[in-house]
């Protein structure tokens, strides 16, 4: 892929689709009030665009989009999804929204089995729908659905058609997550060249666990907007994770991202609470174990200098460091945990407590700080009574 050739000061826009693509996941049905609550959190977080919903899909989606626009439209760009058909676009316009995300598929499998359209008919539809939306004064982002399984020559023709019709941005969706970073980099590089300077966006799904990596590759190839969802929720294996993409762009590649990273953890918790979808324990950035340590070697290093075993500080993303006790624990971590509880022991006493903790952990018991305190009190009392 070569080296990063874009200057680090380049800003990458964060397009959050938690309330649209994220909510499309089976089992997630948010009320209007819940969607507004999440939208307010996202606006406060500092995303650039909130995809509020699909106004033509239902009356609830229409009302939610209107309500979100009313509540946060002065803080952040609010956009609505629309099929490339006049009635959908009209319904989106009726919400009072200023931005629209128009899509129609371009892959042969979608044309044959879903749309029952020829390539020429699709190109005509792209031009007509984008032009119609622009004639109504909207900011238009166009997506060729299933772009990454579309014949490359035809995909580039679709992109050029959308740009000629007046599209402000073109999004390239990896709809079923079949890209890998090297291939996606090449594809986005080609799209950027034919887009006449328009912002190219990427929308990656996680079917092979590569959504974040593909999103980063897209940015390195010239994309300047990334579609993400909080906690990576979405259809099937989910979407590119907002927190992973933001932190990778910011910390690993030095791009300018407007997100307030110290609000990432609280945003993650809110979305998890309202959707009922738990955050995986080992989830990067916002998982409960993202800054967790048990191994004695690791804990010793982190106590001396957190950078020994943490690439970023938990405070930077609003998370917390967690030092656990178990059969891998060492004396340094135990000493700190007990000291934090106001218990000071000699090294010999600490070793005795640690021995009991390890024995307890090896029975399958999850050792808590309260367990450690009880053992420490027993050991120190035994010494006093001796």
C-alpha positions as CSV (number, residue, x, y, z in Angstrom):
1,X,0.0,0.0,0.0
2,X,3.0,2.3,0.4
3,X,3.4,5.1,2.9
4,X,0.8,7.6,4.0
5,X,1.1,10.5,1.5
6,X,-1.7,12.8,2.8
7,X,-0.7,15.5,5.3
8,X,-1.6,14.7,8.8
9,X,-3.7,17.9,9.2
10,X,-6.3,16.6,6.8
11,X,-9.7,16.3,8.6
12,X,-11.7,13.1,8.4
13,X,-15.4,13.5,8.8
14,X,-17.2,11.0,11.0
15,X,-20.6,10.0,9.7
16,X,-22.5,8.1,12.4
17,X,-25.2,5.6,11.3
18,X,-26.0,4.1,14.6
19,X,-29.6,5.3,14.4
20,X,-30.1,3.9,10.9
21,X,-27.8,1.0,9.9
22,X,-27.1,0.2,13.6
23,X,-30.8,0.0,14.4
24,X,-31.5,-2.2,11.4
25,X,-29.8,-5.1,13.3
26,X,-32.4,-7.7,14.3
27,X,-33.7,-7.2,17.8
28,X,-32.9,-3.5,18.0
29,X,-36.0,-1.3,17.9
30,X,-35.6,2.1,19.5
31,X,-38.4,4.4,20.4
32,X,-38.4,8.0,19.1
33,X,-37.3,9.2,22.6
34,X,-34.4,6.7,22.7
35,X,-33.3,7.8,19.3
36,X,-33.3,11.4,20.2
37,X,-31.4,10.7,23.4
38,X,-28.7,8.9,21.4
39,X,-28.7,11.7,18.8
40,X,-28.0,14.3,21.5
41,X,-25.1,12.2,22.8
42,X,-23.7,11.8,19.3
43,X,-24.0,15.6,18.7
44,X,-22.2,16.2,22.0
45,X,-19.6,13.6,21.1
46,X,-18.7,15.7,18.1
47,X,-19.6,13.5,15.1
48,X,-19.9,15.4,11.8
49,X,-23.1,13.7,10.5
50,X,-25.9,11.8,12.1
51,X,-27.9,9.5,9.9
52,X,-31.2,9.8,11.7
53,X,-33.1,7.1,9.9
54,X,-35.0,6.0,6.8
55,X,-38.0,8.4,6.7
56,X,-39.9,6.5,4.0
57,X,-39.6,3.2,5.9
58,X,-42.3,3.9,8.5
59,X,-44.2,6.7,10.2
60,X,-42.0,6.2,13.3
61,X,-38.8,6.6,11.2
62,X,-40.3,9.8,9.7
63,X,-41.2,11.3,13.0
64,X,-37.9,10.3,14.6
65,X,-36.0,12.0,11.8
66,X,-38.0,15.1,12.2
67,X,-37.6,15.1,16.0
68,X,-33.8,14.5,15.8
69,X,-33.5,17.4,13.3
70,X,-35.4,19.7,15.6
71,X,-33.3,18.7,18.6
72,X,-29.7,18.6,17.2
73,X,-30.0,20.1,13.7
74,X,-28.3,23.3,14.8
75,X,-25.3,21.3,16.2
76,X,-24.6,18.7,13.5
77,X,-25.6,17.7,10.0
78,X,-28.6,15.4,10.1
79,X,-29.2,13.2,7.1
80,X,-31.9,10.8,6.0
81,X,-31.6,7.6,3.9
82,X,-33.6,7.3,0.7
83,X,-33.9,4.9,-2.1
84,X,-33.3,6.4,-5.5
85,X,-37.0,6.8,-6.1
86,X,-39.0,10.1,-6.2
87,X,-41.5,9.1,-3.4
88,X,-38.8,8.3,-1.0
89,X,-36.9,11.5,-1.7
90,X,-40.2,13.5,-1.3
91,X,-40.8,11.8,2.0
92,X,-37.3,12.7,3.2
93,X,-37.8,16.3,2.0
94,X,-41.0,16.5,4.0
95,X,-39.0,16.0,7.3
96,X,-37.5,19.4,6.7
97,X,-34.0,17.9,6.4
98,X,-31.3,19.5,4.4
99,X,-29.2,16.4,3.6
100,X,-30.1,13.2,1.9
101,X,-28.3,9.9,1.5
102,X,-29.6,8.3,-1.8
103,X,-28.7,4.7,-2.7
104,X,-29.3,2.2,-5.4
105,X,-27.4,-1.0,-5.9
106,X,-24.9,-1.5,-8.7
107,X,-23.7,-5.1,-8.5
108,X,-25.0,-7.6,-11.1
109,X,-26.4,-9.9,-8.4
110,X,-28.5,-7.0,-7.0
111,X,-29.5,-5.9,-10.5
112,X,-30.6,-9.3,-11.5
113,X,-32.3,-10.6,-8.4
114,X,-33.5,-7.6,-6.5
115,X,-33.9,-4.6,-8.8
116,X,-34.7,-6.4,-12.1
117,X,-32.9,-3.6,-13.9
118,X,-30.2,-3.2,-16.5
119,X,-27.0,-1.3,-15.9
120,X,-28.2,1.5,-18.2
121,X,-31.5,1.8,-16.3
122,X,-29.5,2.0,-13.0
123,X,-27.3,4.8,-14.4
124,X,-30.4,6.7,-15.5
125,X,-31.9,6.3,-12.0
126,X,-28.7,7.5,-10.3
127,X,-28.7,10.6,-12.4
128,X,-32.4,11.3,-12.1
129,X,-32.6,10.8,-8.3
130,X,-29.5,12.8,-7.5
131,X,-30.5,15.6,-9.8
132,X,-34.0,15.6,-8.3
133,X,-32.7,15.9,-4.8
134,X,-30.2,18.6,-5.8
135,X,-33.0,20.5,-7.6
136,X,-34.8,20.6,-4.2
137,X,-31.8,22.2,-2.6
138,X,-30.5,19.2,-0.7
139,X,-26.9,18.2,0.1
140,X,-26.7,14.8,-1.6
141,X,-24.6,11.8,-0.7
142,X,-24.9,8.9,-3.1
143,X,-24.2,5.2,-2.4
144,X,-23.8,2.5,-5.0
145,X,-25.0,-0.3,-2.7
146,X,-22.8,-3.5,-2.9
147,X,-20.1,-1.4,-4.5
148,X,-17.4,-3.8,-3.7
149,X,-19.0,-6.7,-5.6
150,X,-19.8,-4.4,-8.6
151,X,-17.9,-4.6,-11.8
152,X,-15.1,-2.0,-11.4
153,X,-15.6,-0.3,-14.7
154,X,-19.4,0.0,-14.1
155,X,-18.8,1.2,-10.5
156,X,-16.6,4.0,-11.7
157,X,-19.2,4.9,-14.3
158,X,-21.8,5.1,-11.6
159,X,-19.7,7.3,-9.4
160,X,-19.0,9.7,-12.4
161,X,-22.8,9.7,-13.1
162,X,-23.6,10.7,-9.6
163,X,-21.0,13.5,-9.6
164,X,-22.2,14.8,-13.0
165,X,-25.8,14.9,-11.5
166,X,-24.5,17.1,-8.7
167,X,-23.8,14.7,-5.8
168,X,-21.8,16.4,-3.1
169,X,-20.4,13.2,-1.7
170,X,-20.1,9.6,-2.9
171,X,-20.0,6.8,-0.4
172,X,-18.5,3.4,-1.3
173,X,-20.2,0.6,0.8
174,X,-18.6,-2.7,1.4
175,X,-22.2,-4.0,1.9
176,X,-21.4,-7.6,2.8
177,X,-17.9,-7.0,4.2
178,X,-15.9,-8.9,1.4
179,X,-13.0,-6.4,1.1
180,X,-9.6,-6.7,2.6
181,X,-7.5,-3.5,3.3
182,X,-5.1,-3.9,0.3
183,X,-7.8,-4.4,-2.2
184,X,-10.0,-1.7,-0.7
185,X,-7.1,0.8,-0.8
186,X,-6.7,0.2,-4.6
187,X,-10.5,0.6,-5.2
188,X,-10.9,3.8,-3.3
189,X,-7.8,5.2,-5.0
190,X,-9.5,4.7,-8.3
191,X,-12.8,6.1,-7.1
192,X,-11.0,9.3,-5.8
193,X,-9.5,9.9,-9.2
194,X,-12.9,10.0,-11.0
195,X,-14.8,11.9,-8.3
196,X,-13.8,15.3,-9.5
197,X,-12.7,16.4,-6.0
198,X,-15.9,15.4,-4.3
199,X,-15.7,13.9,-0.8
200,X,-15.4,10.1,-0.9
201,X,-16.9,8.2,2.0
202,X,-16.5,4.6,3.0
203,X,-19.0,2.3,4.7
204,X,-17.6,-1.0,5.8
205,X,-19.3,-4.1,7.3
206,X,-17.5,-6.5,9.6
207,X,-18.4,-9.9,8.1
208,X,-14.7,-10.9,8.1
209,X,-13.7,-8.8,11.1
210,X,-12.1,-6.2,8.8
211,X,-14.4,-3.2,8.9
212,X,-12.1,-1.0,10.9
213,X,-9.0,-2.0,8.9
214,X,-10.9,-1.4,5.6
215,X,-12.1,2.0,6.8
216,X,-8.6,3.0,7.6
217,X,-7.3,1.8,4.3
218,X,-10.0,3.8,2.6
219,X,-8.9,7.0,4.3
220,X,-5.3,6.3,3.4
221,X,-6.4,6.0,-0.2
222,X,-8.1,9.4,-0.1
223,X,-11.5,9.0,1.5
224,X,-12.4,11.9,3.8
225,X,-15.5,10.6,5.5
226,X,-16.1,7.3,7.3
227,X,-19.5,5.7,8.1
228,X,-19.4,4.2,11.6
229,X,-21.7,2.9,14.4
230,X,-21.2,3.1,18.2
231,X,-19.9,-0.3,19.4
232,X,-19.9,-1.5,15.8
233,X,-23.6,-2.5,15.9
234,X,-25.4,-3.3,12.7
235,X,-26.5,-5.9,10.2
236,X,-25.0,-9.4,10.6
237,X,-21.5,-8.9,12.1
238,X,-22.0,-5.2,12.4
239,X,-20.4,-2.0,11.0
240,X,-17.1,-0.3,11.4
241,X,-16.8,0.7,15.1
242,X,-16.9,4.5,15.8
243,X,-14.5,4.2,18.7
244,X,-12.0,2.0,16.9
245,X,-12.0,4.1,13.7
246,X,-11.7,7.4,15.6
247,X,-8.8,6.3,17.8
248,X,-6.9,4.6,15.0
249,X,-7.2,7.7,12.7
250,X,-6.3,10.0,15.6
251,X,-3.5,8.1,17.4
252,X,-2.0,5.8,14.7
253,X,-2.3,8.0,11.6
254,X,-2.4,11.5,13.1
255,X,-5.6,12.6,11.2
256,X,-7.8,15.4,12.6
257,X,-11.0,14.0,13.9
258,X,-13.6,16.3,15.6
259,X,-14.8,13.7,18.1
260,X,-14.4,14.4,21.8
261,X,-12.6,11.1,22.6
262,X,-13.1,11.3,26.4
263,X,-16.8,10.8,25.7
264,X,-16.4,7.6,23.8
265,X,-16.9,5.2,26.8
266,X,-20.0,7.0,28.1
267,X,-21.5,7.0,24.5
268,X,-20.8,3.3,24.2
269,X,-22.5,2.6,27.6
270,X,-25.6,4.6,26.6
271,X,-26.0,2.9,23.3
272,X,-25.5,-0.5,24.9
273,X,-28.1,0.3,27.6
274,X,-30.8,1.6,25.1
275,X,-30.3,-1.1,22.5
276,X,-29.9,-3.9,25.0
277,X,-26.8,-5.1,23.1
278,X,-23.9,-5.8,25.5
279,X,-20.4,-4.5,24.7
280,X,-18.0,-7.4,24.3
281,X,-15.7,-7.8,27.3
282,X,-12.6,-7.6,25.1
283,X,-13.9,-4.9,22.8
284,X,-11.2,-2.4,21.8
285,X,-11.3,1.1,23.4
286,X,-14.6,0.7,25.3
287,X,-14.6,-2.9,26.5
288,X,-14.5,-3.6,30.2
289,X,-11.1,-5.3,29.8
290,X,-9.7,-2.8,27.3
291,X,-7.5,-1.5,30.1
292,X,-7.6,-4.5,32.4
293,X,-4.5,-6.1,33.9
294,X,-3.9,-9.2,36.0
295,X,-0.5,-10.6,35.1
296,X,2.1,-9.6,37.7
297,X,4.6,-8.5,35.1
298,X,2.1,-6.3,33.3
299,X,0.7,-4.8,36.5
300,X,4.2,-4.0,37.8
301,X,4.9,-2.2,34.6
302,X,1.6,-0.3,34.5
303,X,2.1,0.8,38.1
304,X,5.5,2.2,37.3
305,X,4.5,3.8,34.0
306,X,1.1,2.9,32.2
307,X,2.7,3.3,28.8
308,X,4.6,0.0,29.4
309,X,1.4,-1.9,28.6
310,X,-1.1,0.6,27.5
311,X,-0.9,2.3,24.0
312,X,-3.3,5.0,25.1
313,X,-4.5,6.2,28.5
314,X,-8.0,5.0,29.6
315,X,-8.8,8.6,30.6
316,X,-8.4,9.7,26.9
317,X,-11.4,7.6,26.0
318,X,-13.3,8.0,29.2
319,X,-12.6,4.4,30.2
320,X,-11.0,3.1,33.4
321,X,-7.9,1.0,34.3
322,X,-8.8,-2.2,36.1
323,X,-6.3,-4.3,38.0
324,X,-7.6,-7.7,38.6
325,X,-6.6,-10.5,41.0
326,X,-6.1,-14.1,40.0
327,X,-3.5,-16.8,39.6
328,X,-1.4,-14.6,37.4
329,X,-1.2,-11.8,39.9
330,X,2.0,-10.4,41.4
331,X,3.0,-8.8,44.6
332,X,3.2,-5.2,43.1
333,X,-0.5,-5.2,42.0
334,X,-1.7,-6.8,45.2
335,X,0.2,-4.2,47.3
336,X,-1.3,-1.3,45.3
337,X,-4.9,-2.7,45.5
338,X,-4.6,-3.3,49.3
339,X,-2.9,0.1,49.8
340,X,-5.9,1.7,48.0
341,X,-8.1,0.1,50.5
342,X,-6.0,1.4,53.4
343,X,-4.3,-1.9,54.2
344,X,-0.5,-1.9,54.5
345,X,1.3,-5.2,54.8
346,X,4.9,-6.3,55.0
347,X,6.4,-8.1,52.0
348,X,6.2,-11.5,53.8
349,X,2.5,-10.9,54.6
350,X,1.9,-9.9,51.0
351,X,3.5,-13.1,49.8
352,X,1.3,-15.1,52.1
353,X,-1.9,-13.3,50.9
354,X,-0.8,-13.7,47.3
355,X,-0.4,-17.4,47.8
356,X,-3.9,-17.8,49.2
357,X,-5.3,-15.6,46.4
358,X,-3.7,-17.8,43.7
359,X,-4.9,-21.0,45.4
360,X,-8.4,-19.5,45.5
361,X,-8.3,-18.5,41.8
362,X,-7.1,-22.0,40.8
363,X,-10.4,-23.4,42.1
364,X,-12.2,-21.3,39.5
365,X,-13.3,-18.6,41.9
366,X,-13.2,-15.0,40.6
367,X,-11.2,-13.2,43.2
368,X,-12.5,-9.8,44.2
369,X,-10.9,-6.9,46.1
370,X,-13.2,-7.9,49.0
371,X,-11.7,-11.4,49.0
372,X,-8.2,-9.9,49.1
373,X,-9.1,-7.7,52.0
374,X,-10.6,-10.6,53.9
375,X,-7.4,-12.7,53.4
376,X,-5.2,-9.7,54.2
377,X,-7.1,-9.0,57.5
378,X,-6.8,-12.7,58.4
379,X,-3.1,-12.8,57.7
380,X,-2.4,-9.6,59.7
381,X,-4.6,-10.7,62.6
382,X,-2.8,-14.1,62.7
383,X,0.5,-12.2,63.0
384,X,-0.8,-10.0,65.8
385,X,-2.1,-13.1,67.7
386,X,1.1,-15.0,67.2
